[in-house]
Amino acid sequence: MAGCENYMRRYDLFKNGRLCASISGGYFESVNPSCGEPFAYVADARIEDMQEAISSARKAFDGGSWSRISIKERGQYLVKIADLIRENAHELAELETLDTGKTIKQTTFIDVPTVADTFEFFGSRVESWVEDEVNTIANWPVKSKTVREPIGVVGCIIPWNYPLIMFGWKTAPALIVGNSVVFKPSSFASVSIMRLAEIIQDVGLPEGVLNIIPSSDHGVGAELIKSSDVDMISFTGGTDTGRKVMQLASINTKKLCLELGGKSPNIVFADCDINAAVGGTMAAIFMNQGQMCTAGSRLLLEDKIYDEFLNLLIKKTQSLKIGDAASYETEFGPLISKRHRDNVLSVVEKGIEEGARLVCGGKVPEGEGINPNGFYFEPTIFADVKNPMTIAREEIFGPVLSVIKFSSEQEAVSIANDNEYGLAACIWSKDTDKAQRVADRLRCGTVWVNTYGGFYNEAPFGGCKRSGFGRELGRDGLLEYTQAKHICMDASLDGMALVSSWF
């Protein structure tokens, strides 16, 4: 695949079961971050398009064509989607790379298989998670049970860093329990999802059950959030934007699931497997060029191995091959846009101003295989960082690592928790008892021990504090898209209802 080949295909909206142009007839360009050139056009939805999509989703849900069929029947559709994703895996991986700058190795071996597995899992293995529960009521002659019902119309909004994976994480569980979905991808990365929409059209979902509406107009997303016909919003994105989502959703007091920013601590103890910890540290901050909410952007490093570990980390980081994301030889691709790269560069300059020691990277790379029009930035490491510094506190969403020294278990926990975010954390130690103690004390939604980045359909993912609330994946993530209903029946032996003689 030529990374900067000019495809310039047009991709349309997916609305009410059909592919169609936007009402305005307009399209926005999708730019390949590896070369800074557009490679596709995507239909640019207007507010009226979003209103029509919401209306079709509302009609589909209220009509019961989806919500009233069995979960097994719905699951057959999801498994078919998984099969078609696998059949078109090569093309979807290429488009995800062209659209996001994510390396072709990652999209081929992680992103596309993950979204297929998610649809298959939720389509075939979660029926028991939503079975009716009998409630034992002591001292009262009643039969009580809790049933799980779909919420209704679910609006899903995602950023640009993991479009295919997040499409699966949100859409598969929302659909399997009977909801209708209106999905809005980021205008920075819509192409792979809109190609998937074309593929999904062949599955034959009932009209209106799934609608995919890309747009460059923020007002289109706002319409989805504030609409009285939408019962829930599942949002992934920045914390500041999450606050605005909460404000708009409060108009109708609808349910929210928010997965927001992070500033995850990566805690490395002196008794770790140093080679494994170095490799894990690099994955935690340099995977997808650091453009991850779970990025281990704060390396908490025990003083006993500080210099040894740091030197090895710098050496391995400097050896990473930077280049066109479409090449299988590339280990580190571009950032999503020039504007985002400029933002990352400004934070690096701030780190230098505040006294951190820049020991690796920190600038725009040059050389063979690096297109000067692409949005490249070197993997960057700061040493001797203090936790109050800007680079240690704010989410950068880029390949910038802040290394902070600690000398005790208590100090490590204190530094790790001294942050407004609470999404994820890593611990590296051969002492599993110590690792468990530390994990128990960390205020975050996920803790990885001697590993990084394991996301499993069976286990929940989400955060606390400024990282949001609610969960994706697992039983907890599935139940986010349901509401509990209590059904209580009188079971008096004499047939006299409990309240019959109250008045």
Secondary structure as the mmCIF struct_conf table of DSSP 4:
data_model
#
loop_
_struct_conf.conf_type_id
_struct_conf.id
_struct_conf.beg_label_comp_id
_struct_conf.beg_label_asym_id
_struct_conf.beg_label_seq_id
_struct_conf.end_label_comp_id
_struct_conf.end_label_asym_id
_struct_conf.end_label_seq_id
TURN_TY1_P TURN_TY1_P1 GLY A 3 CYS A 4
STRN STRN1 ARG A 9 TYR A 11
STRN STRN2 LEU A 13 LYS A 15
TURN_TY1_P TURN_TY1_P2 ASN A 16 GLY A 17
STRN STRN3 ARG A 18 CYS A 20
TURN_TY1_P TURN_TY1_P3 ILE A 23 SER A 24
STRN STRN4 TYR A 27 ASN A 32
TURN_TY1_P TURN_TY1_P4 PRO A 33 GLY A 36
STRN STRN5 GLU A 37 ALA A 43
HELX_RH_AL_P HELX_RH_AL_P1 ILE A 47 GLY A 63
TURN_TY1_P TURN_TY1_P5 GLY A 64 ARG A 68
BEND BEND1 ILE A 69 ILE A 69
HELX_RH_AL_P HELX_RH_AL_P2 ILE A 71 GLU A 87
TURN_TY1_P TURN_TY1_P6 ASN A 88 ASN A 88
HELX_RH_AL_P HELX_RH_AL_P3 ALA A 89 THR A 100
HELX_RH_AL_P HELX_RH_AL_P4 ILE A 104 GLN A 106
HELX_RH_PI_P HELX_RH_PI_P1 THR A 107 ASP A 111
HELX_RH_AL_P HELX_RH_AL_P5 VAL A 112 SER A 124
BEND BEND2 ARG A 125 ARG A 125
HELX_RH_3T_P HELX_RH_3T_P1 GLU A 127 VAL A 130
STRN STRN6 GLU A 133 ASN A 135
TURN_TY1_P TURN_TY1_P7 ALA A 138 ASN A 139
BEND BEND3 TRP A 140 TRP A 140
STRN STRN7 VAL A 142 PRO A 150
BEND BEND4 GLY A 152 GLY A 152
STRN STRN8 VAL A 153 ILE A 157
BEND BEND5 TRP A 160 TYR A 162
HELX_RH_AL_P HELX_RH_AL_P6 PRO A 163 ILE A 176
TURN_TY1_P TURN_TY1_P8 VAL A 177 GLY A 178
STRN STRN9 SER A 180 LYS A 184
TURN_TY1_P TURN_TY1_P9 SER A 187 PHE A 188
BEND BEND6 ALA A 189 ALA A 189
HELX_RH_AL_P HELX_RH_AL_P7 VAL A 191 GLN A 201
TURN_TY1_P TURN_TY1_P10 ASP A 202 VAL A 203
HELX_LH_PP_P HELX_LH_PP_P1 LEU A 205 PRO A 206
TURN_TY1_P TURN_TY1_P11 GLU A 207 GLY A 208
BEND BEND7 VAL A 209 VAL A 209
STRN STRN10 LEU A 210 ILE A 212
BEND BEND8 SER A 216 SER A 216
HELX_RH_AL_P HELX_RH_AL_P8 HIS A 218 LYS A 226
TURN_TY1_P TURN_TY1_P12 SER A 228 ASP A 229
STRN STRN11 MET A 232 THR A 236
BEND BEND9 GLY A 237 GLY A 237
HELX_RH_AL_P HELX_RH_AL_P9 THR A 239 ALA A 249
TURN_TY1_P TURN_TY1_P13 SER A 250 THR A 253
STRN STRN12 LYS A 255 GLU A 259
STRN STRN13 PRO A 265 VAL A 268
TURN_TY1_P TURN_TY1_P14 ALA A 270 ASP A 271
BEND BEND10 CYS A 272 CYS A 272
HELX_RH_AL_P HELX_RH_AL_P10 ILE A 274 PHE A 286
HELX_RH_3T_P HELX_RH_3T_P2 MET A 287 GLY A 290
TURN_TY1_P TURN_TY1_P15 CYS A 293 THR A 294
STRN STRN14 ARG A 298 GLU A 302
HELX_RH_3T_P HELX_RH_3T_P3 ASP A 303 ILE A 305
HELX_RH_AL_P HELX_RH_AL_P11 TYR A 306 GLN A 318
TURN_TY1_P TURN_TY1_P16 SER A 319 SER A 319
STRN STRN15 ILE A 322 ILE A 322
TURN_TY1_P TURN_TY1_P17 ALA A 325 ALA A 326
BEND BEND11 SER A 327 SER A 327
TURN_TY1_P TURN_TY1_P18 TYR A 328 GLU A 329
BEND BEND12 GLU A 331 GLU A 331
STRN STRN16 PHE A 332 PHE A 332
BEND BEND13 ILE A 336 ILE A 336
HELX_RH_AL_P HELX_RH_AL_P12 LYS A 338 GLU A 353
TURN_TY1_P TURN_TY1_P19 GLU A 354 GLY A 355
STRN STRN17 ARG A 357 CYS A 360
BEND BEND14 LYS A 363 LYS A 363
BEND BEND15 GLY A 367 GLY A 367
TURN_TY1_P TURN_TY1_P20 GLU A 368 GLY A 369
TURN_TY1_P TURN_TY1_P21 PRO A 372 ASN A 373
BEND BEND16 GLY A 374 GLY A 374
STRN STRN18 THR A 380 ALA A 383
BEND BEND17 ASP A 384 ASP A 384
TURN_TY1_P TURN_TY1_P22 ASN A 387 PRO A 388
BEND BEND18 MET A 389 MET A 389
HELX_RH_AL_P HELX_RH_AL_P13 THR A 390 ARG A 393
BEND BEND19 GLU A 394 GLU A 394
BEND BEND20 GLY A 398 PRO A 399
STRN STRN19 VAL A 400 PHE A 406
BEND BEND21 SER A 408 SER A 408
HELX_RH_AL_P HELX_RH_AL_P14 GLU A 409 ASN A 417
BEND BEND22 ASP A 418 GLU A 420
STRN STRN20 TYR A 421 GLY A 422
BEND BEND23 LEU A 423 LEU A 423
STRN STRN21 ALA A 424 TRP A 428
BEND BEND24 LYS A 430 LYS A 430
HELX_RH_AL_P HELX_RH_AL_P15 THR A 432 ARG A 441
BEND BEND25 CYS A 444 GLY A 445
STRN STRN22 THR A 446 VAL A 449
BEND BEND26 ASN A 450 ASN A 450
TURN_TY1_P TURN_TY1_P23 ASN A 457 GLU A 458
BEND BEND27 ALA A 459 ALA A 459
STRN STRN23 PHE A 461 PHE A 461
STRN STRN24 CYS A 464 LYS A 465
TURN_TY1_P TURN_TY1_P24 ARG A 466 SER A 467
STRN STRN25 GLY A 468 PHE A 469
BEND BEND28 GLY A 470 GLY A 470
STRN STRN26 GLU A 472 GLU A 472
BEND BEND29 LEU A 473 LEU A 473
HELX_RH_AL_P HELX_RH_AL_P16 GLY A 474 LEU A 479
TURN_TY1_P TURN_TY1_P25 GLU A 480 TYR A 481
STRN STRN27 THR A 482 ASP A 490
TURN_TY1_P TURN_TY1_P26 LEU A 493 ASP A 494
BEND BEND30 GLY A 495 GLY A 495
TURN_TY1_P TURN_TY1_P27 LEU A 498 SER A 501
#
